[in-house]
Amino acid sequence: MPTEQPIIRFDWAIKTLLREKANFDVLEGFLSALLQEPITIE
């Protein structure tokens, strides 16, 4: 029987990242790569 891996919801992950301002750079880079346009979080 395969081992089940937990599924992380995108909205939960983003909300968790936004709790600390230090993570804004990581989130900006991820969203910029995903959407293929520059994203800035203020």
PDB file of N, H, CA, C and O in Angstrom:
ATOM      1  N   MET A   1       0.841  -1.175   0.000  1.00  0.00           N
ATOM      2  CA  MET A   1       0.000   0.000   0.000  1.00  0.00           C
ATOM      3  C   MET A   1       0.893   1.249   0.000  1.00  0.00           C
ATOM      4  O   MET A   1       1.815   1.339   0.811  1.00  0.00           O
ATOM      5  N   PRO A   2       0.633   2.223  -0.905  1.00  0.00           N
ATOM      6  CA  PRO A   2       1.477   3.412  -0.972  1.00  0.00           C
ATOM      7  C   PRO A   2       1.290   4.306   0.258  1.00  0.00           C
ATOM      8  O   PRO A   2       0.216   4.364   0.858  1.00  0.00           O
ATOM      9  N   THR A   3       2.364   4.989   0.602  1.00  0.00           N
ATOM     10  H   THR A   3       3.235   4.942   0.114  1.00  0.00           H
ATOM     11  CA  THR A   3       2.306   5.925   1.719  1.00  0.00           C
ATOM     12  C   THR A   3       1.609   7.203   1.266  1.00  0.00           C
ATOM     13  O   THR A   3       1.958   7.779   0.235  1.00  0.00           O
ATOM     14  N   GLU A   4       0.631   7.638   2.038  1.00  0.00           N
ATOM     15  H   GLU A   4       0.348   7.171   2.876  1.00  0.00           H
ATOM     16  CA  GLU A   4      -0.083   8.859   1.680  1.00  0.00           C
ATOM     17  C   GLU A   4       0.723  10.081   2.104  1.00  0.00           C
ATOM     18  O   GLU A   4       1.261  10.135   3.210  1.00  0.00           O
ATOM     19  N   GLN A   5       0.797  11.054   1.208  1.00  0.00           N
ATOM     20  H   GLN A   5       0.360  11.009   0.309  1.00  0.00           H
ATOM     21  CA  GLN A   5       1.480  12.302   1.523  1.00  0.00           C
ATOM     22  C   GLN A   5       0.420  13.365   1.777  1.00  0.00           C
ATOM     23  O   GLN A   5      -0.590  13.413   1.076  1.00  0.00           O
ATOM     24  N   PRO A   6       0.644  14.218   2.775  1.00  0.00           N
ATOM     25  CA  PRO A   6      -0.354  15.255   3.052  1.00  0.00           C
ATOM     26  C   PRO A   6      -0.439  16.252   1.900  1.00  0.00           C
ATOM     27  O   PRO A   6       0.565  16.565   1.260  1.00  0.00           O
ATOM     28  N   ILE A   7      -1.625  16.737   1.652  1.00  0.00           N
ATOM     29  H   ILE A   7      -2.440  16.483   2.172  1.00  0.00           H
ATOM     30  CA  ILE A   7      -1.854  17.741   0.619  1.00  0.00           C
ATOM     31  C   ILE A   7      -1.948  19.095   1.313  1.00  0.00           C
ATOM     32  O   ILE A   7      -2.711  19.265   2.264  1.00  0.00           O
ATOM     33  N   ILE A   8      -1.167  20.052   0.829  1.00  0.00           N
ATOM     34  H   ILE A   8      -0.547  19.914   0.057  1.00  0.00           H
ATOM     35  CA  ILE A   8      -1.178  21.392   1.406  1.00  0.00           C
ATOM     36  C   ILE A   8      -1.978  22.299   0.483  1.00  0.00           C
ATOM     37  O   ILE A   8      -1.690  22.403  -0.710  1.00  0.00           O
ATOM     38  N   ARG A   9      -2.977  22.949   1.046  1.00  0.00           N
ATOM     39  H   ARG A   9      -3.211  22.865   2.015  1.00  0.00           H
ATOM     40  CA  ARG A   9      -3.803  23.855   0.250  1.00  0.00           C
ATOM     41  C   ARG A   9      -3.035  25.143  -0.033  1.00  0.00           C
ATOM     42  O   ARG A   9      -2.302  25.642   0.820  1.00  0.00           O
ATOM     43  N   PHE A  10      -3.212  25.672  -1.241  1.00  0.00           N
ATOM     44  H   PHE A  10      -3.808  25.267  -1.935  1.00  0.00           H
ATOM     45  CA  PHE A  10      -2.492  26.870  -1.666  1.00  0.00           C
ATOM     46  C   PHE A  10      -2.837  28.064  -0.780  1.00  0.00           C
ATOM     47  O   PHE A  10      -1.941  28.811  -0.387  1.00  0.00           O
ATOM     48  N   ASP A  11      -4.118  28.259  -0.458  1.00  0.00           N
ATOM     49  H   ASP A  11      -4.845  27.652  -0.778  1.00  0.00           H
ATOM     50  CA  ASP A  11      -4.504  29.417   0.348  1.00  0.00           C
ATOM     51  C   ASP A  11      -3.905  29.341   1.750  1.00  0.00           C
ATOM     52  O   ASP A  11      -3.520  30.366   2.312  1.00  0.00           O
ATOM     53  N   TRP A  12      -3.823  28.142   2.316  1.00  0.00           N
ATOM     54  H   TRP A  12      -4.135  27.310   1.859  1.00  0.00           H
ATOM     55  CA  TRP A  12      -3.212  27.972   3.641  1.00  0.00           C
ATOM     56  C   TRP A  12      -1.723  28.297   3.575  1.00  0.00           C
ATOM     57  O   TRP A  12      -1.185  28.955   4.466  1.00  0.00           O
ATOM     58  N   ALA A  13      -1.063  27.835   2.519  1.00  0.00           N
ATOM     59  H   ALA A  13      -1.501  27.301   1.796  1.00  0.00           H
ATOM     60  CA  ALA A  13       0.378  28.077   2.375  1.00  0.00           C
ATOM     61  C   ALA A  13       0.669  29.569   2.225  1.00  0.00           C
ATOM     62  O   ALA A  13       1.608  30.076   2.838  1.00  0.00           O
ATOM     63  N   ILE A  14      -0.118  30.273   1.424  1.00  0.00           N
ATOM     64  H   ILE A  14      -0.881  29.861   0.926  1.00  0.00           H
ATOM     65  CA  ILE A  14       0.091  31.707   1.225  1.00  0.00           C
ATOM     66  C   ILE A  14      -0.165  32.463   2.525  1.00  0.00           C
ATOM     67  O   ILE A  14       0.604  33.350   2.895  1.00  0.00           O
ATOM     68  N   LYS A  15      -1.248  32.109   3.216  1.00  0.00           N
ATOM     69  H   LYS A  15      -1.873  31.388   2.915  1.00  0.00           H
ATOM     70  CA  LYS A  15      -1.567  32.778   4.480  1.00  0.00           C
ATOM     71  C   LYS A  15      -0.454  32.561   5.502  1.00  0.00           C
ATOM     72  O   LYS A  15      -0.115  33.470   6.259  1.00  0.00           O
ATOM     73  N   THR A  16       0.108  31.366   5.521  1.00  0.00           N
ATOM     74  H   THR A  16      -0.167  30.627   4.906  1.00  0.00           H
ATOM     75  CA  THR A  16       1.207  31.061   6.437  1.00  0.00           C
ATOM     76  C   THR A  16       2.455  31.861   6.069  1.00  0.00           C
ATOM     77  O   THR A  16       3.147  32.373   6.950  1.00  0.00           O
ATOM     78  N   LEU A  17       2.745  31.971   4.772  1.00  0.00           N
ATOM     79  H   LEU A  17       2.184  31.556   4.057  1.00  0.00           H
ATOM     80  CA  LEU A  17       3.904  32.752   4.327  1.00  0.00           C
ATOM     81  C   LEU A  17       3.753  34.231   4.668  1.00  0.00           C
ATOM     82  O   LEU A  17       4.733  34.892   5.013  1.00  0.00           O
ATOM     83  N   LEU A  18       2.525  34.756   4.572  1.00  0.00           N
ATOM     84  H   LEU A  18       1.729  34.220   4.291  1.00  0.00           H
ATOM     85  CA  LEU A  18       2.313  36.184   4.779  1.00  0.00           C
ATOM     86  C   LEU A  18       2.341  36.590   6.247  1.00  0.00           C
ATOM     87  O   LEU A  18       2.293  37.781   6.554  1.00  0.00           O
ATOM     88  N   ARG A  19       2.419  35.635   7.151  1.00  0.00           N
ATOM     89  H   ARG A  19       2.458  34.667   6.902  1.00  0.00           H
ATOM     90  CA  ARG A  19       2.480  35.983   8.575  1.00  0.00           C
ATOM     91  C   ARG A  19       3.763  36.713   8.929  1.00  0.00           C
ATOM     92  O   ARG A  19       3.776  37.548   9.833  1.00  0.00           O
ATOM     93  N   GLU A  20       4.847  36.403   8.219  1.00  0.00           N
ATOM     94  H   GLU A  20       4.837  35.725   7.485  1.00  0.00           H
ATOM     95  CA  GLU A  20       6.138  37.038   8.490  1.00  0.00           C
ATOM     96  C   GLU A  20       6.566  37.859   7.279  1.00  0.00           C
ATOM     97  O   GLU A  20       6.601  37.360   6.154  1.00  0.00           O
ATOM     98  N   LYS A  21       6.888  39.116   7.526  1.00  0.00           N
ATOM     99  H   LYS A  21       6.859  39.521   8.440  1.00  0.00           H
ATOM    100  CA  LYS A  21       7.272  40.011   6.433  1.00  0.00           C
ATOM    101  C   LYS A  21       8.538  39.548   5.717  1.00  0.00           C
ATOM    102  O   LYS A  21       8.744  39.886   4.552  1.00  0.00           O
ATOM    103  N   ALA A  22       9.382  38.787   6.391  1.00  0.00           N
ATOM    104  H   ALA A  22       9.215  38.512   7.338  1.00  0.00           H
ATOM    105  CA  ALA A  22      10.613  38.280   5.780  1.00  0.00           C
ATOM    106  C   ALA A  22      10.309  37.328   4.624  1.00  0.00           C
ATOM    107  O   ALA A  22      11.150  37.148   3.744  1.00  0.00           O
ATOM    108  N   ASN A  23       9.139  36.723   4.609  1.00  0.00           N
ATOM    109  H   ASN A  23       8.455  36.869   5.324  1.00  0.00           H
ATOM    110  CA  ASN A  23       8.771  35.774   3.559  1.00  0.00           C
ATOM    111  C   ASN A  23       8.198  36.455   2.317  1.00  0.00           C
ATOM    112  O   ASN A  23       7.937  35.783   1.319  1.00  0.00           O
ATOM    113  N   PHE A  24       7.998  37.773   2.356  1.00  0.00           N
ATOM    114  H   PHE A  24       8.210  38.319   3.167  1.00  0.00           H
ATOM    115  CA  PHE A  24       7.418  38.466   1.211  1.00  0.00           C
ATOM    116  C   PHE A  24       8.285  38.303  -0.035  1.00  0.00           C
ATOM    117  O   PHE A  24       7.754  38.145  -1.135  1.00  0.00           O
ATOM    118  N   ASP A  25       9.616  38.338   0.118  1.00  0.00           N
ATOM    119  H   ASP A  25      10.047  38.466   1.011  1.00  0.00           H
ATOM    120  CA  ASP A  25      10.510  38.180  -1.037  1.00  0.00           C
ATOM    121  C   ASP A  25      10.343  36.812  -1.684  1.00  0.00           C
ATOM    122  O   ASP A  25      10.343  36.695  -2.909  1.00  0.00           O
ATOM    123  N   VAL A  26      10.202  35.786  -0.864  1.00  0.00           N
ATOM    124  H   VAL A  26      10.202  35.881   0.131  1.00  0.00           H
ATOM    125  CA  VAL A  26      10.006  34.426  -1.384  1.00  0.00           C
ATOM    126  C   VAL A  26       8.691  34.355  -2.146  1.00  0.00           C
ATOM    127  O   VAL A  26       8.632  33.798  -3.242  1.00  0.00           O
ATOM    128  N   LEU A  27       7.639  34.918  -1.565  1.00  0.00           N
ATOM    129  H   LEU A  27       7.687  35.370  -0.675  1.00  0.00           H
ATOM    130  CA  LEU A  27       6.323  34.899  -2.199  1.00  0.00           C
ATOM    131  C   LEU A  27       6.314  35.715  -3.487  1.00  0.00           C
ATOM    132  O   LEU A  27       5.711  35.301  -4.477  1.00  0.00           O
ATOM    133  N   GLU A  28       6.978  36.871  -3.484  1.00  0.00           N
ATOM    134  H   GLU A  28       7.468  37.207  -2.680  1.00  0.00           H
ATOM    135  CA  GLU A  28       7.075  37.681  -4.698  1.00  0.00           C
ATOM    136  C   GLU A  28       7.747  36.906  -5.821  1.00  0.00           C
ATOM    137  O   GLU A  28       7.275  36.923  -6.958  1.00  0.00           O
ATOM    138  N   GLY A  29       8.841  36.228  -5.510  1.00  0.00           N
ATOM    139  H   GLY A  29       9.224  36.214  -4.587  1.00  0.00           H
ATOM    140  CA  GLY A  29       9.546  35.437  -6.520  1.00  0.00           C
ATOM    141  C   GLY A  29       8.700  34.302  -7.052  1.00  0.00           C
ATOM    142  O   GLY A  29       8.687  34.044  -8.255  1.00  0.00           O
ATOM    143  N   PHE A  30       7.990  33.618  -6.161  1.00  0.00           N
ATOM    144  H   PHE A  30       8.001  33.827  -5.184  1.00  0.00           H
ATOM    145  CA  PHE A  30       7.134  32.503  -6.574  1.00  0.00           C
ATOM    146  C   PHE A  30       6.010  32.988  -7.485  1.00  0.00           C
ATOM    147  O   PHE A  30       5.776  32.413  -8.548  1.00  0.00           O
ATOM    148  N   LEU A  31       5.317  34.045  -7.067  1.00  0.00           N
ATOM    149  H   LEU A  31       5.507  34.512  -6.204  1.00  0.00           H
ATOM    150  CA  LEU A  31       4.202  34.553  -7.873  1.00  0.00           C
ATOM    151  C   LEU A  31       4.683  35.135  -9.197  1.00  0.00           C
ATOM    152  O   LEU A  31       4.014  34.983 -10.219  1.00  0.00           O
ATOM    153  N   SER A  32       5.838  35.801  -9.190  1.00  0.00           N
ATOM    154  H   SER A  32       6.381  35.925  -8.360  1.00  0.00           H
ATOM    155  CA  SER A  32       6.386  36.351 -10.433  1.00  0.00           C
ATOM    156  C   SER A  32       6.712  35.240 -11.426  1.00  0.00           C
ATOM    157  O   SER A  32       6.447  35.376 -12.620  1.00  0.00           O
ATOM    158  N   ALA A  33       7.284  34.146 -10.937  1.00  0.00           N
ATOM    159  H   ALA A  33       7.499  34.036  -9.967  1.00  0.00           H
ATOM    160  CA  ALA A  33       7.601  33.017 -11.816  1.00  0.00           C
ATOM    161  C   ALA A  33       6.328  32.334 -12.300  1.00  0.00           C
ATOM    162  O   ALA A  33       6.240  31.933 -13.460  1.00  0.00           O
ATOM    163  N   LEU A  34       5.354  32.201 -11.423  1.00  0.00           N
ATOM    164  H   LEU A  34       5.426  32.527 -10.480  1.00  0.00           H
ATOM    165  CA  LEU A  34       4.101  31.530 -11.774  1.00  0.00           C
ATOM    166  C   LEU A  34       3.309  32.326 -12.807  1.00  0.00           C
ATOM    167  O   LEU A  34       2.797  31.762 -13.773  1.00  0.00           O
ATOM    168  N   LEU A  35       3.211  33.631 -12.599  1.00  0.00           N
ATOM    169  H   LEU A  35       3.627  34.089 -11.814  1.00  0.00           H
ATOM    170  CA  LEU A  35       2.404  34.483 -13.479  1.00  0.00           C
ATOM    171  C   LEU A  35       3.196  35.089 -14.629  1.00  0.00           C
ATOM    172  O   LEU A  35       2.617  35.699 -15.528  1.00  0.00           O
ATOM    173  N   GLN A  36       4.511  34.927 -14.606  1.00  0.00           N
ATOM    174  H   GLN A  36       4.981  34.432 -13.876  1.00  0.00           H
ATOM    175  CA  GLN A  36       5.416  35.447 -15.635  1.00  0.00           C
ATOM    176  C   GLN A  36       5.279  36.955 -15.818  1.00  0.00           C
ATOM    177  O   GLN A  36       5.286  37.465 -16.939  1.00  0.00           O
ATOM    178  N   GLU A  37       5.153  37.656 -14.692  1.00  0.00           N
ATOM    179  H   GLU A  37       5.147  37.242 -13.782  1.00  0.00           H
ATOM    180  CA  GLU A  37       5.170  39.115 -14.688  1.00  0.00           C
ATOM    181  C   GLU A  37       5.636  39.570 -13.310  1.00  0.00           C
ATOM    182  O   GLU A  37       5.434  38.866 -12.321  1.00  0.00           O
ATOM    183  N   PRO A  38       6.256  40.739 -13.244  1.00  0.00           N
ATOM    184  CA  PRO A  38       6.783  41.203 -11.956  1.00  0.00           C
ATOM    185  C   PRO A  38       5.666  41.461 -10.943  1.00  0.00           C
ATOM    186  O   PRO A  38       4.671  42.115 -11.257  1.00  0.00           O
ATOM    187  N   ILE A  39       5.840  40.946  -9.741  1.00  0.00           N
ATOM    188  H   ILE A  39       6.648  40.415  -9.486  1.00  0.00           H
ATOM    189  CA  ILE A  39       4.876  41.120  -8.651  1.00  0.00           C
ATOM    190  C   ILE A  39       5.614  41.775  -7.490  1.00  0.00           C
ATOM    191  O   ILE A  39       6.729  41.374  -7.158  1.00  0.00           O
ATOM    192  N   THR A  40       4.998  42.782  -6.871  1.00  0.00           N
ATOM    193  H   THR A  40       4.092  43.108  -7.141  1.00  0.00           H
ATOM    194  CA  THR A  40       5.569  43.437  -5.699  1.00  0.00           C
ATOM    195  C   THR A  40       4.531  43.442  -4.589  1.00  0.00           C
ATOM    196  O   THR A  40       3.390  43.857  -4.794  1.00  0.00           O
ATOM    197  N   ILE A  41       4.931  42.982  -3.419  1.00  0.00           N
ATOM    198  H   ILE A  41       5.858  42.645  -3.252  1.00  0.00           H
ATOM    199  CA  ILE A  41       4.060  43.000  -2.245  1.00  0.00           C
ATOM    200  C   ILE A  41       4.546  44.116  -1.341  1.00  0.00           C
ATOM    201  O   ILE A  41       5.718  44.152  -0.965  1.00  0.00           O
ATOM    202  N   GLU A  42       3.655  45.024  -0.992  1.00  0.00           N
ATOM    203  H   GLU A  42       2.703  44.996  -1.297  1.00  0.00           H
ATOM    204  CA  GLU A  42       4.035  46.171  -0.151  1.00  0.00           C
ATOM    205  C   GLU A  42       3.580  45.971   1.266  1.00  0.00           C
ATOM    206  O   GLU A  42       3.811  46.831   2.116  1.00  0.00           O
TER     207      GLU A  42
END
